[in-house]
């Protein structure tokens, strides 16, 4: 299997990975860290997808998609930290004023897991950020050790996967997700 990583510019492909089965459902669409809380709470049902469609037409697009042939099989959200709620997050420290990019969501579709796609997504998201001038990429993965993680809550990724990609832990956070602490990791691109 040859996985290709591409910018998330095709909304239908983003919908295939992130969208709900029912258009009326109010699901994340990977917006909770991207937009202010008030707007996140106001966007309901199809309005969430419509917002993501606009993001797919913007520059830069909202992240990257993994493809197996023409089939979208995974997603990674990556954007300038200043454009996300991580810029103001009280639980995840801001280390400096560098214009870092945040990589906060890695999702692989059921039926395609355990094939190295998350590793390809992390690498592709880093390449995408680098191509857009990022000096550093940050992630906020779960530090779960060998403990199992509910796949629904594994979206920030796992520390060991980011370590394999060259990221290093630079700070603890006070954020906990699914019973696991999150750590701040960085990869310097300079």
Phi, psi and omega in degrees: 000126177254113180268132177246137178254129181227153174301146182279077181251349180257105185303318181301327178286322175296317179301320181299328182268321188251339189285157179281160175295321178257125180301339181279348181294146175253094179245174188301310187058016181062038180257343191299329177262350185272330186235160178301149183306318182300312179294319179302320179286331181282326182288119183235148174050230184300337180298330179294313178297321179298322178295316179295324177301320176296318179299324180293336179270352183275168175237121359281158175297168189284359181164205181230155176241147173261136179237138168252099190069237178261003184265120176288125185238354180197167186216144169223128177271127179211133183198164174303134180305323181299338181265010183234172176287349176296338178295337182237007186292128182278340183268338179246114188293150171264121188273328185195186181260013176299146178281063183289159174254145178256136174241105192239355181214127176230118183229132176242133182295144174306144182090351181236006183281164179064032180234012179085009183292322179297324178294318178296322179294316179299312179299316180294323177294321177296314178300319178298313180297317179300316180296338179259016172089010181294130175277336184210144172244132176253151171223163184226058187284169175284135175260079189263358183058233178261003182289145176291149178234134174301124185302331178297327184258007181271008185304329179288353184089174181246142182310314184298327178291323177287325176298318178300332180272003177097358177289152174231147178290130180240346179195152169277162174233171172258010178276134177231136181224128180055034178082004181244137176291150173256144178242156176265123179237151182224151170232116180280127181256002182279000000 
